[in-house]
Amino acid sequence: MRAFLHRLLLLLLLLLLLLCLACPRQVAPALLPVLKTDLDDFDASTRELCCLSLDLMFKALPGALSEQPVHELYPSLLKRLDDSADPVRTRA
């Protein structure tokens, strides 16, 4: 539970930083590789938080990402729809 709260705090700080920066549309593409890697983490809470952060990024910055990075992210997100953990499937 403590690790989950730690990750949640880091995620919230990351999203706050993303939204407060002068050029969030330039930061968003740099975050995608990290988030894509975390989608395959062994810990379900990390995968869930990653799905949540992607959801918030897509909602906060519509159109900020070009087609190719989103296309590359799609297979990883599709795998999360069949995740073994219910919260991850719900977030994906």
ChimeraX commands (.cxc) that place a marker at each C-alpha (Angstrom):
marker #1 position 0.00,0.00,0.00 radius 0.5
marker #1 position 2.86,2.37,0.79 radius 0.5
marker #1 position 4.45,1.79,-2.62 radius 0.5
marker #1 position 1.12,2.52,-4.28 radius 0.5
marker #1 position 0.80,5.83,-2.42 radius 0.5
marker #1 position 4.37,6.72,-3.35 radius 0.5
marker #1 position 3.68,6.06,-7.02 radius 0.5
marker #1 position 0.43,8.01,-6.85 radius 0.5
marker #1 position 2.22,10.99,-5.36 radius 0.5
marker #1 position 4.87,10.85,-8.07 radius 0.5
marker #1 position 2.19,10.60,-10.74 radius 0.5
marker #1 position 0.35,13.61,-9.36 radius 0.5
marker #1 position 3.58,15.61,-9.27 radius 0.5
marker #1 position 4.34,14.59,-12.83 radius 0.5
marker #1 position 0.90,15.62,-14.05 radius 0.5
marker #1 position 1.11,18.89,-12.15 radius 0.5
marker #1 position 4.45,19.61,-13.76 radius 0.5
marker #1 position 3.06,18.74,-17.17 radius 0.5
marker #1 position 0.07,21.04,-16.79 radius 0.5
marker #1 position 2.05,23.94,-15.30 radius 0.5
marker #1 position 4.86,24.07,-17.83 radius 0.5
marker #1 position 4.87,26.78,-20.42 radius 0.5
marker #1 position 5.03,24.21,-23.22 radius 0.5
marker #1 position 3.16,21.08,-22.10 radius 0.5
marker #1 position 2.64,20.03,-25.71 radius 0.5
marker #1 position 6.41,19.62,-26.04 radius 0.5
marker #1 position 6.71,17.61,-22.82 radius 0.5
marker #1 position 3.89,15.16,-23.55 radius 0.5
marker #1 position 5.70,13.30,-26.39 radius 0.5
marker #1 position 8.77,12.88,-24.18 radius 0.5
marker #1 position 6.66,11.21,-21.48 radius 0.5
marker #1 position 5.13,8.61,-23.80 radius 0.5
marker #1 position 8.11,6.22,-23.92 radius 0.5
marker #1 position 8.29,6.15,-20.12 radius 0.5
marker #1 position 4.56,5.57,-19.78 radius 0.5
marker #1 position 4.62,2.91,-22.49 radius 0.5
marker #1 position 7.35,1.03,-20.62 radius 0.5
marker #1 position 5.41,1.27,-17.36 radius 0.5
marker #1 position 2.36,-0.28,-19.00 radius 0.5
marker #1 position 4.26,-3.59,-18.90 radius 0.5
marker #1 position 5.42,-3.29,-15.28 radius 0.5
marker #1 position 4.97,-6.37,-13.06 radius 0.5
marker #1 position 3.09,-4.36,-10.42 radius 0.5
marker #1 position -0.60,-3.89,-11.20 radius 0.5
marker #1 position -0.76,-0.55,-9.37 radius 0.5
marker #1 position 1.96,0.84,-11.64 radius 0.5
marker #1 position 0.07,-0.29,-14.72 radius 0.5
marker #1 position -3.13,1.22,-13.32 radius 0.5
marker #1 position -1.46,4.57,-12.58 radius 0.5
marker #1 position 0.10,4.56,-16.02 radius 0.5
marker #1 position -3.31,4.08,-17.64 radius 0.5
marker #1 position -4.68,6.87,-15.46 radius 0.5
marker #1 position -1.87,9.24,-16.41 radius 0.5
marker #1 position -2.36,8.51,-20.11 radius 0.5
marker #1 position -6.07,9.15,-19.74 radius 0.5
marker #1 position -5.45,12.47,-18.01 radius 0.5
marker #1 position -2.81,13.50,-20.54 radius 0.5
marker #1 position -5.10,12.76,-23.50 radius 0.5
marker #1 position -7.92,14.71,-21.86 radius 0.5
marker #1 position -5.77,17.68,-20.76 radius 0.5
marker #1 position -3.83,17.99,-24.01 radius 0.5
marker #1 position -6.06,16.93,-26.91 radius 0.5
marker #1 position -4.16,16.80,-30.17 radius 0.5
marker #1 position -0.78,17.35,-28.48 radius 0.5
marker #1 position 0.58,14.04,-29.73 radius 0.5
marker #1 position 1.17,13.20,-33.33 radius 0.5
marker #1 position -0.32,10.10,-34.91 radius 0.5
marker #1 position 2.81,7.92,-34.82 radius 0.5
marker #1 position 3.44,7.91,-31.03 radius 0.5
marker #1 position -0.22,7.19,-30.36 radius 0.5
marker #1 position -0.14,4.42,-32.97 radius 0.5
marker #1 position 2.89,2.88,-31.23 radius 0.5
marker #1 position 1.15,3.09,-27.85 radius 0.5
marker #1 position -2.02,1.40,-29.08 radius 0.5
marker #1 position -0.85,-2.27,-28.84 radius 0.5
marker #1 position 0.33,-1.76,-25.26 radius 0.5
marker #1 position -2.99,-0.22,-24.28 radius 0.5
marker #1 position -4.83,-3.04,-25.99 radius 0.5
marker #1 position -2.95,-5.57,-23.83 radius 0.5
marker #1 position -4.11,-3.75,-20.70 radius 0.5
marker #1 position -7.74,-4.36,-21.70 radius 0.5
marker #1 position -6.97,-8.04,-21.05 radius 0.5
marker #1 position -4.95,-7.42,-17.88 radius 0.5
marker #1 position -5.20,-9.86,-14.97 radius 0.5
marker #1 position -6.06,-7.02,-12.57 radius 0.5
marker #1 position -9.55,-5.54,-12.69 radius 0.5
marker #1 position -8.49,-1.95,-11.84 radius 0.5
marker #1 position -6.03,-1.94,-14.74 radius 0.5
marker #1 position -8.67,-3.17,-17.20 radius 0.5
marker #1 position -11.07,-0.51,-15.95 radius 0.5
marker #1 position -8.51,2.28,-16.41 radius 0.5
marker #1 position -7.44,1.06,-19.84 radius 0.5
marker link #1:1,2 radius 0.2
marker link #1:2,3 radius 0.2
marker link #1:3,4 radius 0.2
marker link #1:4,5 radius 0.2
marker link #1:5,6 radius 0.2
marker link #1:6,7 radius 0.2
marker link #1:7,8 radius 0.2
marker link #1:8,9 radius 0.2
marker link #1:9,10 radius 0.2
marker link #1:10,11 radius 0.2
marker link #1:11,12 radius 0.2
marker link #1:12,13 radius 0.2
marker link #1:13,14 radius 0.2
marker link #1:14,15 radius 0.2
marker link #1:15,16 radius 0.2
marker link #1:16,17 radius 0.2
marker link #1:17,18 radius 0.2
marker link #1:18,19 radius 0.2
marker link #1:19,20 radius 0.2
marker link #1:20,21 radius 0.2
marker link #1:21,22 radius 0.2
marker link #1:22,23 radius 0.2
marker link #1:23,24 radius 0.2
marker link #1:24,25 radius 0.2
marker link #1:25,26 radius 0.2
marker link #1:26,27 radius 0.2
marker link #1:27,28 radius 0.2
marker link #1:28,29 radius 0.2
marker link #1:29,30 radius 0.2
marker link #1:30,31 radius 0.2
marker link #1:31,32 radius 0.2
marker link #1:32,33 radius 0.2
marker link #1:33,34 radius 0.2
marker link #1:34,35 radius 0.2
marker link #1:35,36 radius 0.2
marker link #1:36,37 radius 0.2
marker link #1:37,38 radius 0.2
marker link #1:38,39 radius 0.2
marker link #1:39,40 radius 0.2
marker link #1:40,41 radius 0.2
marker link #1:41,42 radius 0.2
marker link #1:42,43 radius 0.2
marker link #1:43,44 radius 0.2
marker link #1:44,45 radius 0.2
marker link #1:45,46 radius 0.2
marker link #1:46,47 radius 0.2
marker link #1:47,48 radius 0.2
marker link #1:48,49 radius 0.2
marker link #1:49,50 radius 0.2
marker link #1:50,51 radius 0.2
marker link #1:51,52 radius 0.2
marker link #1:52,53 radius 0.2
marker link #1:53,54 radius 0.2
marker link #1:54,55 radius 0.2
marker link #1:55,56 radius 0.2
marker link #1:56,57 radius 0.2
marker link #1:57,58 radius 0.2
marker link #1:58,59 radius 0.2
marker link #1:59,60 radius 0.2
marker link #1:60,61 radius 0.2
marker link #1:61,62 radius 0.2
marker link #1:62,63 radius 0.2
marker link #1:63,64 radius 0.2
marker link #1:64,65 radius 0.2
marker link #1:65,66 radius 0.2
marker link #1:66,67 radius 0.2
marker link #1:67,68 radius 0.2
marker link #1:68,69 radius 0.2
marker link #1:69,70 radius 0.2
marker link #1:70,71 radius 0.2
marker link #1:71,72 radius 0.2
marker link #1:72,73 radius 0.2
marker link #1:73,74 radius 0.2
marker link #1:74,75 radius 0.2
marker link #1:75,76 radius 0.2
marker link #1:76,77 radius 0.2
marker link #1:77,78 radius 0.2
marker link #1:78,79 radius 0.2
marker link #1:79,80 radius 0.2
marker link #1:80,81 radius 0.2
marker link #1:81,82 radius 0.2
marker link #1:82,83 radius 0.2
marker link #1:83,84 radius 0.2
marker link #1:84,85 radius 0.2
marker link #1:85,86 radius 0.2
marker link #1:86,87 radius 0.2
marker link #1:87,88 radius 0.2
marker link #1:88,89 radius 0.2
marker link #1:89,90 radius 0.2
marker link #1:90,91 radius 0.2
marker link #1:91,92 radius 0.2
view
